Amino acid sequence: MQKLRIRGGKRLVGTVRASGAKNAALPIIASALLTDEEVVLSNVPDLADVRTMGRLLEGMGVRFERIDGESVRICADNVTGTEAPYELVKTMRASVLVLGPLVSRFGKARVSLPGGCSIGARPVDQHIKALKAMGACVEIDHGYMDATASRLKGARIVTDMVTVTGTENIMMAAALADGVTVIENAAREPEVVDLAECLNAMGARVHGAGTPQIVIEGVEKLHGCRHSVIADRIETGTFLCAAMVTRGDVTVTHAAPETLEAVISKLREAGAVIDIDGTSIRVRMQSRPTAVDVRTVPHPGFPTDMQAQLMALDAVSQGSGRIVETIFENRFMHVPELQRMGADIHVDGHTAVVRGVEQLEGANVMATDLRASACLVIAALAAQGETVIDRIYHLDRGYEHIEEKLSKLGADIERIA
């Protein structure tokens, strides 16, 4: 099993390019099931999750190929199956995103229930509720969702909670439905907006993405398109935090600053000098950061996917910060690993109080999930001595060639067996 070895204390300086967003690429790839014409996507990151989604579609007879370093070509003109098996869904919960497109275009889908998730419960009941409201018959059979419908009907759907994948699945299901679908309490994340833009490029009629109400006018048929995936705001935020803990000077290019307003505000509060020029974000940090408080909430608030990275920043800051996690109940699993490195953190339920220390110490640590992995990388960059991070397959799910990018900025980091 591969690991990362990081020798901390190196100041990060230079320029790094933001990759395309994993959380935008996955639903957009799934949306290619809605048409029998070719869909070409650019700025698609080379990640384990993207490859898993590709294998899932290929198992259905879809042609999926990477045509250069950042683009993929997808054609679902000869779909031979409509099942998403447990063997793939268990490795990536986003596989559930094929449910809506399959039922909408083919009138049937058999998709494995995702099962457990290390960071907390992420039920698919809102997906099922929406499909039923649109006229589908959905049954749970031996761990699978079996959904059938002659043609989905437009409906008004009020979700019980803000759900990103739920909103995306409903949007895709509604694209080919008969009539108008209205999603109330819709997720407002930039990745939802990016999916809407791709669907509209395919001939869909999606209005209001980025607001709590999305309206989809169903159409008879969608066509192929070309679309560029939005920049990964979480990867961008991770690099900004890494620069800050090393008191560096880093510019992230090809970014989407408008998607990171809550994060940038907190980093400035912590003492960073941040300049934005179009799609470039430059962060400079010359002294020790100041600890900040943060509460995770759905977009446009502070994202739960940046909580762990912010905790690593607080761990080496002056003063103490209070971090409240409101999205996932088990998203403090990185705390014991940070404590192994000398961090002073006390957890009480959904709240962590982080008292900054002068210096973290290198240690052997273990990643427990994707964003926890990024947190440990940031902490290791700031630590004295050598840190070895185990189970980095989590990291490879969401960060494209992170050791290469950090090395170019001056980090002493390498992948080892």
Order of alpha helices (4+ residues) and beta strands (2+ residues): beta-beta-alpha-beta-alpha-beta-beta-beta-alpha-alpha-beta-alpha-beta-beta-beta-alpha-beta-alpha-beta-beta-beta-alpha-beta-alpha-beta-beta-beta-alpha-beta-alpha-beta-beta-beta-alpha-beta-alpha-alpha-beta
